[in-house]
């Protein structure tokens, strides 16, 4: 008797959406100004003494620690996406960079005209690039199997 192993089906639409979401997040992280978590400069007085453990945390220290953590996560995410895109083939990488990673907004038809691809070839390569990026970034979405009861 032979054992069969069935691989789950990929939900292409949800996977494409997940990859586009990650690429948008990448763009936002590049633009993000880390000045959101500035410390409070208004002094506040408390009648209650500070923590009995002799550990003192001011809003300035908390803001600084928070800022450092966010900056580390942001840089790791940016680096992860850049490494993933760099693993793609040249044509796939050129489509992803031109369409999603440049500062200016650009449409698909502008990208395939700029790169000299036919519309059909462009969308084929783009779909393959999304598929690969989903697996590299580990964000692929699988279809739920519907079992008959």
CNS distance restraints for C-alpha pairs under 8 A (distance, minus, plus):
assign (resid   8 and name CA) (resid 142 and name CA) 6.44 0.50 0.50
assign (resid   8 and name CA) (resid 143 and name CA) 7.08 0.50 0.50
assign (resid   9 and name CA) (resid 142 and name CA) 5.69 0.50 0.50
assign (resid   9 and name CA) (resid 143 and name CA) 5.54 0.50 0.50
assign (resid  10 and name CA) (resid  15 and name CA) 7.50 0.50 0.50
assign (resid  10 and name CA) (resid 140 and name CA) 7.15 0.50 0.50
assign (resid  10 and name CA) (resid 141 and name CA) 5.92 0.50 0.50
assign (resid  10 and name CA) (resid 142 and name CA) 4.35 0.50 0.50
assign (resid  10 and name CA) (resid 143 and name CA) 5.65 0.50 0.50
assign (resid  11 and name CA) (resid  15 and name CA) 6.01 0.50 0.50
assign (resid  11 and name CA) (resid 140 and name CA) 7.96 0.50 0.50
assign (resid  11 and name CA) (resid 141 and name CA) 5.58 0.50 0.50
assign (resid  11 and name CA) (resid 142 and name CA) 5.09 0.50 0.50
assign (resid  11 and name CA) (resid 143 and name CA) 4.97 0.50 0.50
assign (resid  12 and name CA) (resid  16 and name CA) 5.99 0.50 0.50
assign (resid  12 and name CA) (resid 141 and name CA) 7.55 0.50 0.50
assign (resid  13 and name CA) (resid  17 and name CA) 6.18 0.50 0.50
assign (resid  14 and name CA) (resid  18 and name CA) 6.13 0.50 0.50
assign (resid  14 and name CA) (resid 141 and name CA) 6.09 0.50 0.50
assign (resid  15 and name CA) (resid  19 and name CA) 6.24 0.50 0.50
assign (resid  15 and name CA) (resid 130 and name CA) 7.95 0.50 0.50
assign (resid  15 and name CA) (resid 131 and name CA) 7.52 0.50 0.50
assign (resid  15 and name CA) (resid 134 and name CA) 6.68 0.50 0.50
assign (resid  15 and name CA) (resid 139 and name CA) 7.14 0.50 0.50
assign (resid  15 and name CA) (resid 140 and name CA) 5.15 0.50 0.50
assign (resid  15 and name CA) (resid 141 and name CA) 5.07 0.50 0.50
assign (resid  16 and name CA) (resid  20 and name CA) 6.17 0.50 0.50
assign (resid  16 and name CA) (resid 130 and name CA) 6.23 0.50 0.50
assign (resid  16 and name CA) (resid 131 and name CA) 7.46 0.50 0.50
assign (resid  16 and name CA) (resid 134 and name CA) 7.86 0.50 0.50
assign (resid  17 and name CA) (resid  21 and name CA) 6.08 0.50 0.50
assign (resid  18 and name CA) (resid  22 and name CA) 6.31 0.50 0.50
assign (resid  18 and name CA) (resid 134 and name CA) 7.71 0.50 0.50
assign (resid  18 and name CA) (resid 139 and name CA) 6.67 0.50 0.50
assign (resid  18 and name CA) (resid 140 and name CA) 7.46 0.50 0.50
assign (resid  18 and name CA) (resid 141 and name CA) 7.92 0.50 0.50
assign (resid  19 and name CA) (resid  23 and name CA) 6.25 0.50 0.50
assign (resid  19 and name CA) (resid 130 and name CA) 6.44 0.50 0.50
assign (resid  19 and name CA) (resid 133 and name CA) 6.99 0.50 0.50
assign (resid  19 and name CA) (resid 134 and name CA) 6.01 0.50 0.50
assign (resid  19 and name CA) (resid 139 and name CA) 7.26 0.50 0.50
assign (resid  20 and name CA) (resid  24 and name CA) 6.15 0.50 0.50
assign (resid  21 and name CA) (resid  25 and name CA) 6.13 0.50 0.50
assign (resid  22 and name CA) (resid  26 and name CA) 6.13 0.50 0.50
assign (resid  23 and name CA) (resid  27 and name CA) 6.36 0.50 0.50
assign (resid  23 and name CA) (resid  81 and name CA) 7.83 0.50 0.50
assign (resid  23 and name CA) (resid 100 and name CA) 6.48 0.50 0.50
assign (resid  23 and name CA) (resid 101 and name CA) 7.22 0.50 0.50
assign (resid  24 and name CA) (resid  28 and name CA) 6.26 0.50 0.50
assign (resid  24 and name CA) (resid 100 and name CA) 7.42 0.50 0.50
assign (resid  25 and name CA) (resid  29 and name CA) 6.06 0.50 0.50
assign (resid  26 and name CA) (resid  30 and name CA) 6.30 0.50 0.50
assign (resid  26 and name CA) (resid  77 and name CA) 7.40 0.50 0.50
assign (resid  26 and name CA) (resid  78 and name CA) 6.04 0.50 0.50
assign (resid  26 and name CA) (resid  81 and name CA) 7.20 0.50 0.50
assign (resid  26 and name CA) (resid 101 and name CA) 7.87 0.50 0.50
assign (resid  27 and name CA) (resid  31 and name CA) 6.49 0.50 0.50
assign (resid  27 and name CA) (resid 100 and name CA) 7.89 0.50 0.50
assign (resid  27 and name CA) (resid 101 and name CA) 6.41 0.50 0.50
assign (resid  27 and name CA) (resid 103 and name CA) 7.85 0.50 0.50
assign (resid  28 and name CA) (resid  32 and name CA) 5.87 0.50 0.50
assign (resid  29 and name CA) (resid  74 and name CA) 6.36 0.50 0.50
assign (resid  29 and name CA) (resid  78 and name CA) 7.22 0.50 0.50
assign (resid  30 and name CA) (resid  78 and name CA) 7.53 0.50 0.50
assign (resid  34 and name CA) (resid  67 and name CA) 7.03 0.50 0.50
assign (resid  34 and name CA) (resid  71 and name CA) 7.26 0.50 0.50
assign (resid  37 and name CA) (resid  63 and name CA) 5.68 0.50 0.50
assign (resid  37 and name CA) (resid  64 and name CA) 7.85 0.50 0.50
assign (resid  37 and name CA) (resid  66 and name CA) 7.37 0.50 0.50
assign (resid  37 and name CA) (resid  67 and name CA) 6.29 0.50 0.50
assign (resid  38 and name CA) (resid  60 and name CA) 7.62 0.50 0.50
assign (resid  38 and name CA) (resid  63 and name CA) 6.02 0.50 0.50
assign (resid  38 and name CA) (resid  64 and name CA) 7.74 0.50 0.50
assign (resid  39 and name CA) (resid  59 and name CA) 5.66 0.50 0.50
assign (resid  39 and name CA) (resid  60 and name CA) 4.58 0.50 0.50
assign (resid  39 and name CA) (resid  61 and name CA) 7.89 0.50 0.50
assign (resid  39 and name CA) (resid  62 and name CA) 7.84 0.50 0.50
assign (resid  39 and name CA) (resid  63 and name CA) 5.36 0.50 0.50
assign (resid  39 and name CA) (resid  64 and name CA) 7.59 0.50 0.50
assign (resid  40 and name CA) (resid  59 and name CA) 6.30 0.50 0.50
assign (resid  40 and name CA) (resid  60 and name CA) 6.79 0.50 0.50
assign (resid  50 and name CA) (resid  54 and name CA) 7.46 0.50 0.50
assign (resid  50 and name CA) (resid  55 and name CA) 7.92 0.50 0.50
assign (resid  50 and name CA) (resid  56 and name CA) 6.76 0.50 0.50
assign (resid  51 and name CA) (resid  55 and name CA) 6.19 0.50 0.50
assign (resid  51 and name CA) (resid  56 and name CA) 6.77 0.50 0.50
assign (resid  57 and name CA) (resid  61 and name CA) 6.03 0.50 0.50
assign (resid  57 and name CA) (resid  62 and name CA) 6.57 0.50 0.50
assign (resid  58 and name CA) (resid  62 and name CA) 6.27 0.50 0.50
assign (resid  59 and name CA) (resid  63 and name CA) 5.90 0.50 0.50
assign (resid  60 and name CA) (resid  64 and name CA) 6.08 0.50 0.50
assign (resid  61 and name CA) (resid  65 and name CA) 6.12 0.50 0.50
assign (resid  62 and name CA) (resid  66 and name CA) 6.02 0.50 0.50
assign (resid  63 and name CA) (resid  67 and name CA) 5.95 0.50 0.50
assign (resid  64 and name CA) (resid  68 and name CA) 6.19 0.50 0.50
assign (resid  65 and name CA) (resid  69 and name CA) 6.24 0.50 0.50
assign (resid  66 and name CA) (resid  70 and name CA) 6.16 0.50 0.50
assign (resid  67 and name CA) (resid  71 and name CA) 6.03 0.50 0.50
assign (resid  68 and name CA) (resid  72 and name CA) 6.15 0.50 0.50
assign (resid  69 and name CA) (resid  73 and name CA) 6.29 0.50 0.50
assign (resid  70 and name CA) (resid  74 and name CA) 6.02 0.50 0.50
assign (resid  71 and name CA) (resid  75 and name CA) 6.09 0.50 0.50
assign (resid  72 and name CA) (resid  76 and name CA) 6.12 0.50 0.50
assign (resid  73 and name CA) (resid  77 and name CA) 6.14 0.50 0.50
assign (resid  74 and name CA) (resid  78 and name CA) 6.23 0.50 0.50
assign (resid  75 and name CA) (resid  79 and name CA) 6.05 0.50 0.50
assign (resid  76 and name CA) (resid  80 and name CA) 6.02 0.50 0.50
assign (resid  77 and name CA) (resid  81 and name CA) 6.26 0.50 0.50
assign (resid  78 and name CA) (resid  82 and name CA) 6.17 0.50 0.50
assign (resid  79 and name CA) (resid  83 and name CA) 6.10 0.50 0.50
assign (resid  80 and name CA) (resid  84 and name CA) 6.19 0.50 0.50
assign (resid  80 and name CA) (resid 137 and name CA) 7.79 0.50 0.50
assign (resid  81 and name CA) (resid  85 and name CA) 6.16 0.50 0.50
assign (resid  81 and name CA) (resid 137 and name CA) 7.46 0.50 0.50
assign (resid  82 and name CA) (resid  86 and name CA) 6.10 0.50 0.50
assign (resid  83 and name CA) (resid  87 and name CA) 6.40 0.50 0.50
assign (resid  84 and name CA) (resid  88 and name CA) 7.11 0.50 0.50
assign (resid  84 and name CA) (resid 133 and name CA) 6.46 0.50 0.50
assign (resid  84 and name CA) (resid 136 and name CA) 6.04 0.50 0.50
assign (resid  84 and name CA) (resid 137 and name CA) 6.74 0.50 0.50
assign (resid  85 and name CA) (resid  93 and name CA) 6.05 0.50 0.50
assign (resid  85 and name CA) (resid  96 and name CA) 7.60 0.50 0.50
assign (resid  85 and name CA) (resid 133 and name CA) 7.07 0.50 0.50
assign (resid  86 and name CA) (resid  93 and name CA) 6.80 0.50 0.50
assign (resid  88 and name CA) (resid  92 and name CA) 5.95 0.50 0.50
assign (resid  88 and name CA) (resid  93 and name CA) 5.45 0.50 0.50
assign (resid  88 and name CA) (resid 129 and name CA) 6.94 0.50 0.50
assign (resid  88 and name CA) (resid 132 and name CA) 7.48 0.50 0.50
assign (resid  88 and name CA) (resid 133 and name CA) 7.84 0.50 0.50
assign (resid  89 and name CA) (resid  93 and name CA) 5.93 0.50 0.50
assign (resid  90 and name CA) (resid  94 and name CA) 6.06 0.50 0.50
assign (resid  91 and name CA) (resid  95 and name CA) 6.33 0.50 0.50
assign (resid  91 and name CA) (resid 125 and name CA) 7.32 0.50 0.50
assign (resid  92 and name CA) (resid  96 and name CA) 6.33 0.50 0.50
assign (resid  92 and name CA) (resid 125 and name CA) 5.92 0.50 0.50
assign (resid  92 and name CA) (resid 126 and name CA) 6.29 0.50 0.50
assign (resid  92 and name CA) (resid 128 and name CA) 7.58 0.50 0.50
assign (resid  92 and name CA) (resid 129 and name CA) 5.28 0.50 0.50
assign (resid  93 and name CA) (resid  97 and name CA) 6.00 0.50 0.50
assign (resid  93 and name CA) (resid 129 and name CA) 7.49 0.50 0.50
assign (resid  94 and name CA) (resid  98 and name CA) 5.89 0.50 0.50
assign (resid  95 and name CA) (resid  99 and name CA) 5.88 0.50 0.50
assign (resid  95 and name CA) (resid 111 and name CA) 7.06 0.50 0.50
assign (resid  95 and name CA) (resid 112 and name CA) 7.99 0.50 0.50
assign (resid  95 and name CA) (resid 122 and name CA) 7.91 0.50 0.50
assign (resid  95 and name CA) (resid 126 and name CA) 6.62 0.50 0.50
assign (resid  96 and name CA) (resid 100 and name CA) 5.55 0.50 0.50
assign (resid  96 and name CA) (resid 101 and name CA) 6.79 0.50 0.50
assign (resid  96 and name CA) (resid 126 and name CA) 7.38 0.50 0.50
assign (resid  96 and name CA) (resid 129 and name CA) 7.57 0.50 0.50
assign (resid  97 and name CA) (resid 101 and name CA) 4.69 0.50 0.50
assign (resid  97 and name CA) (resid 102 and name CA) 6.28 0.50 0.50
assign (resid  98 and name CA) (resid 102 and name CA) 5.97 0.50 0.50
assign (resid  98 and name CA) (resid 106 and name CA) 7.87 0.50 0.50
assign (resid  98 and name CA) (resid 111 and name CA) 6.54 0.50 0.50
assign (resid  99 and name CA) (resid 105 and name CA) 7.67 0.50 0.50
assign (resid  99 and name CA) (resid 106 and name CA) 6.03 0.50 0.50
assign (resid  99 and name CA) (resid 107 and name CA) 6.95 0.50 0.50
assign (resid  99 and name CA) (resid 108 and name CA) 6.80 0.50 0.50
assign (resid  99 and name CA) (resid 111 and name CA) 6.42 0.50 0.50
assign (resid 100 and name CA) (resid 105 and name CA) 7.93 0.50 0.50
assign (resid 106 and name CA) (resid 110 and name CA) 6.55 0.50 0.50
assign (resid 106 and name CA) (resid 111 and name CA) 7.15 0.50 0.50
assign (resid 107 and name CA) (resid 111 and name CA) 6.51 0.50 0.50
assign (resid 108 and name CA) (resid 112 and name CA) 6.33 0.50 0.50
assign (resid 109 and name CA) (resid 113 and name CA) 6.12 0.50 0.50
assign (resid 109 and name CA) (resid 119 and name CA) 7.39 0.50 0.50
assign (resid 110 and name CA) (resid 114 and name CA) 5.97 0.50 0.50
assign (resid 111 and name CA) (resid 115 and name CA) 6.05 0.50 0.50
assign (resid 112 and name CA) (resid 116 and name CA) 5.80 0.50 0.50
assign (resid 112 and name CA) (resid 117 and name CA) 5.01 0.50 0.50
assign (resid 112 and name CA) (resid 118 and name CA) 6.61 0.50 0.50
assign (resid 112 and name CA) (resid 119 and name CA) 6.44 0.50 0.50
assign (resid 112 and name CA) (resid 122 and name CA) 5.96 0.50 0.50
assign (resid 113 and name CA) (resid 117 and name CA) 6.33 0.50 0.50
assign (resid 113 and name CA) (resid 118 and name CA) 7.65 0.50 0.50
assign (resid 117 and name CA) (resid 121 and name CA) 6.11 0.50 0.50
assign (resid 117 and name CA) (resid 122 and name CA) 5.73 0.50 0.50
assign (resid 118 and name CA) (resid 122 and name CA) 6.08 0.50 0.50
assign (resid 119 and name CA) (resid 123 and name CA) 6.34 0.50 0.50
assign (resid 120 and name CA) (resid 124 and name CA) 6.24 0.50 0.50
assign (resid 121 and name CA) (resid 125 and name CA) 6.15 0.50 0.50
assign (resid 122 and name CA) (resid 126 and name CA) 5.99 0.50 0.50
assign (resid 123 and name CA) (resid 127 and name CA) 5.99 0.50 0.50
assign (resid 124 and name CA) (resid 128 and name CA) 6.32 0.50 0.50
assign (resid 125 and name CA) (resid 129 and name CA) 6.10 0.50 0.50
assign (resid 126 and name CA) (resid 130 and name CA) 6.20 0.50 0.50
assign (resid 127 and name CA) (resid 131 and name CA) 6.17 0.50 0.50
assign (resid 128 and name CA) (resid 132 and name CA) 6.21 0.50 0.50
assign (resid 129 and name CA) (resid 133 and name CA) 6.03 0.50 0.50
assign (resid 130 and name CA) (resid 134 and name CA) 6.04 0.50 0.50
assign (resid 131 and name CA) (resid 135 and name CA) 6.63 0.50 0.50
assign (resid 131 and name CA) (resid 140 and name CA) 7.84 0.50 0.50
assign (resid 132 and name CA) (resid 136 and name CA) 6.13 0.50 0.50
assign (resid 133 and name CA) (resid 137 and name CA) 5.85 0.50 0.50
assign (resid 133 and name CA) (resid 138 and name CA) 7.99 0.50 0.50
assign (resid 134 and name CA) (resid 138 and name CA) 5.65 0.50 0.50
assign (resid 134 and name CA) (resid 139 and name CA) 5.02 0.50 0.50
assign (resid 134 and name CA) (resid 140 and name CA) 4.85 0.50 0.50
assign (resid 135 and name CA) (resid 139 and name CA) 6.40 0.50 0.50
assign (resid 135 and name CA) (resid 140 and name CA) 5.88 0.50 0.50
